[in-house]
Amino acid sequence: MMVSALIERELSAETFPIRDGVFVAVVGPSGAGKDTVIGYARNHFADETRLEFVRRVITRPSDAASEDHDTLADAAFAEAEADGAFAISWEAHGLRYGIPADVDWSVANGRVAVANVSRAIIPSLRERYANLAVVEITASPEVLAERLAMRGRESRGEVLARLARSANVTLSGPGVTSIDNSGPREAAGERFAEVLRKAMAFSDMSGLI
């Protein structure tokens, strides 16, 4: 918490939105394979120091079937949020999600931060970060339904409800790239890797201005 407070104090002297680096917001419906595509890029750029793959904080235990994240109970999450531990946080599907506050420092110092986020917070991210790239990972309805069913976390009715919600959400605004992940993960992974290369090049140029 002390580190978060220090970051907040350092940034308070600056005007939002935060500049120099790039925040890459990865969005898309459950089952589209966001974590798979991010994991491909993490392995591909294993030695790239300009990239930061953000580890989220979630009020859900970590398991082998889900992303590698930090876990907090609801009360502890609320306390951390009040203490300024998160750059941004949101609620979805009965869970709380947080992006650690040190991501602000990373972006302010010219790095490219990559995070899996909710589409609902894109407007807030646009206000917070001057250079925001939104990558929407999609898949066909049939593929989404099959992947959600394989996870076994939800009933058939809950799966159908998720798909219906996803169909009603559209993204708009600058800097949105859509990647279809219905096929081999390498195809979507390479397209995502190209987005990150461009983000790093942009960040390098920003640091020279």
Secondary structure, DSSP 4 states (H G I P E B T S, - for coil): -HHHHHHHHHHHTSPSSB-SSEEEEEE--TTS-HHHHHHHHHHHTTT-TTEEE---EESS---TTS---EE--HHHHHHHHHTT-EEEEEEETTEEEEEETHHHHHHHTT-EEEEE--GGGHHHHHHHBSSEEEEEEE--HHHHHHHHHHH-SS-HHHHHHHHHHHHT----SSSEEEEE-SS-HHHHHHHHHHHHHHHHHHHHHHTT-
